[in-house]
Amino acid sequence: MSAQNRIKRIGVPDIRARKGGEPLVCLTAYDFPMARLLDPHCDVLLVGDSLGMVVHGLDTTIGVTLDMMILHGKAVMRASKQALVVIDLPFGTYEASPEQAFASAARVLAETGAQAVKIESGVYAGDTIRFLTERGIPVMGHIGLKPQAALNEGGFKARGRSKTEWDRVIAEAKAADEAGAFAIVIEGVDEELAREITAQVSVPTIGIGASPACDGQILVTQDLLGLFDWAPKFVKRYASLGETVSDAVGRWAADVRSREFPAAEQTYRIKPNDR
Ligand code: KIV
């Protein structure tokens, strides 16, 4: 490929510059084939720790490890040419101290080649975000519904319903913004709160179940593609991948059982003198 034809990868400053501009298109990606399909359409590919639930069948994201994130991150990076690739730091790899977060984030970026990390950022995380960004690690914040807090919160619940919660989510947003996050995911809040946060912070907000009032949107790709029977209520399904896969495999299984498929198509043709 000539240097002129090479696609330029979207960088952290490009994302930051989209505040209030054309909405950011972001999706989760966990593996090579899907990342290759998503990459031309997306500004950001997030290797989310939701992979623990979507790919590995865990009940929550708590059991996801740094090694899992790195393995999936490498696969996504091999496929992606243009999107900014962000990798989640999983539970237990960044909360203890800024130093712990730096060691985890540095390992993720060095081993995968991704451009940034995301952390679920309560108000306390401001110090960590500042520590990382001052040392050259771009950080995306994640506020509102924080899936890694599921044990404490009793599941995945929308945030900002009471005055105290509303104030807490605003404080989380400000802490991430002031500490230098380049973008902030807002999960599971209503439109009024998403609009308020988006107006108050200097960087793009990326909503998931948080209304179109954000500077961009992100979804778990398998939810939008309809891979599973269940998806969160706010997700519009654009395909029924689960049914498509099940139907195709069912038809192939029937052909195999009835020996009806054209045998030649399922057989290597080896010429006698090749042996
Ligand atoms: O883990 C994840 O996939 C996420 C997004 C859905 C925002 O954090």
Residues whose N, C-alpha, C, O or C-beta is under 5 A from the ligand:
A	BS01	KIV	T28 G48 D49 S50 V185 I208 V220
